[in-house]
C-alpha cells in the first residue's frame, strides 16, 4: 500500500536538520521506498510505499521512528520524539453504567471506548491541510480527528453518535449470513456471515468493526455526545469481510495486516486529547479498556559470527546493538551474543535470528555491502537416479524421438469424464464451470477428449505426464504422477504398444516386465514389473490403443547402473519351435515356463504368431563348452513335454 505524508507532520516526531530530499533518499536506500516527493507551498509531500509486513510504518510516527534509526548511519543526527499522550484516570468525569461493552476476545484483541460530550464544527486549517495532502477529504472535526489519528499514529479509530445508538450495552459478535447493513455511503449490503459487528440491546447492527461505519450510528451536525471507539481486530475476519463485501477502506487494509494492540491504547489516549483540544470534549463515561490476553514479549538471539557470516562482512557488535536499539528493540549483550526483546509493533514479522540480521543489514545499508558471492557450503550431491525430473525428461525425449507429441490437458474434468469410482473422485468446492467439477482419477478420459477434438486426423501419437488425484480420507487428496500414451492409426496393434513399453523400460534400466491379460477378450492387459502392477494397456478399438502407467512407481525401478557381461567363448545353437496352443494363454506365461526348463536356455522370444499357432525362437548356450545336438535334444524334449502338459498344446 502507499500513503502520503507531509514532511512537517513527520517532523512533529523527528528532530533532525536533514533536508526532505535527504530523508527521502536515505529511507529509500534502507527502508521504505519514497516513490515521489512533491513541493506543496513551504512543505513537501512524500508518496511512500509500505510493504505488507510493515503496517507499523503506515503513519507519521512510524516513518519518524524509522528515519531516526536510518539517518545516523549516514552521519546525520536524528532523534525520535514519541507523541505526548495524556494521563487519564479510568473514572474521569464518569457517569456510572452509561456504557457497557460485551466483547469476544477471539474477534477483538483489544477494545478501548469512551463517551464524550463534544461540539461539532470545522477542523483547524493545519489538520485539514495535512489530511488533504494525504488524500483524505475533510468532513468535520469529529470525523477528521479519527482520520488524523489513523494517518498520524497508524491505528484506525471510529466515532459514533452515542445518542443515535440509544443503547447503554453493546455486544461484539459474529454476524449471520445475509444480515443487512447500510454503510456510511448509503449502500445496502448483505453480509457473508462471520463478520465482526457491534449490536445494540435490540440486536441491531450499529457498526461493521474494522471495515466501515454504518449509517444508523454516523455523527451528524446535531451530534452532542460521541462514542469514541478504538478496536484491535482479528485480521483474518477483517480480510474475509473486506474481500467478500468489496469494501476496501484504508481502515480495512490496515486492520487485515495486523496492528499492534499496544498501539490501540496510545491511539485512544491521543484521540481523547484531540477531542478535548479541537471539539471541547468532556469525558462523561468510564474509560473502557478490554485487553484480556496481553501480547507476551518475544526474544530472539543472534551471535556475532552468525551476523557476519550471513551479511558477508564484519560489523562491530556494538554497532549492531545500536541499530537494533534505535529500531525499538531492547537488547542485552552477553559476550558475543545479542538477545533482543522484540517491540510489540514488530511482533508479527520478527521471529528468527535471520530477521534480526536483516534489520541490521538494511539499516547498515545494502549499498555498503561488497558485491561478492557468499560462501558456498557443498552438501551431498544429488544423484540423478533420485531425481524424478531427470527420469521425466528422459522419458519425454525418448517418446519425442519415437514420433510422439506431448500434450497438456486440464486436471479438472466434468462428471462425464469420471466414468466410474465416483466415490474416489475429489470434488471441487468452487468449480469454474460444470466441465471442471472434479479432479481427474485418470489421464485417459482427458486424452481421449483430445482425440475426439482432432477426429480429422487418421494418425495420432500422443503422450502426457501429469498428476491424477484420489480421495485420501484426509484434508488433502493422494496425488500420483501418471504417464499416458495414445496410439491412433488405421490398424493399431497391441504389439506396437507392447514393444513401445519394452523399449522404454529397457532405456530406463528395467527388466522383468510382464504383460497379463485381465480376461479372455484381451482388451485390457496389465503391465507389471516383477509382481507389482504399474499400469495397463487398453485396446479401445481396432484404431485406438491407450497406455496408462503409474509414473511414480515406474521410476522407482529405474536405474542407470550397467552390468558388463563378457562375450561368450562358445557359440550358441538356435532353433524355432512352433506350438498349436489356445489363443487366450498369454505369450509371457509360455516364455516364462520355457525359460525355467534348463540353464542352457539363454533367451526365448516370440518369432511369429498366426491364429492359434505361435513360433518361439530359442537360444541355447553353455559358458564352459560347445553344445552338441544331443545336449539340445534333451532340453527340447523337456520344453515340448512341459508346454504340452500344462497348456494342452501340440507341436506343429
Order of alpha helices (4+ residues) and beta strands (2+ residues): beta-alpha-beta-alpha-beta-beta-alpha-beta-beta-beta-alpha-alpha-beta-alpha-beta-beta-beta-beta-beta-beta-beta-alpha-alpha-alpha-beta-beta-beta-alpha-alpha-beta-beta-alpha-alpha-beta-beta-beta-beta-alpha-beta-beta-alpha-beta-beta-beta-beta-alpha-beta-alpha-beta-beta-alpha-beta
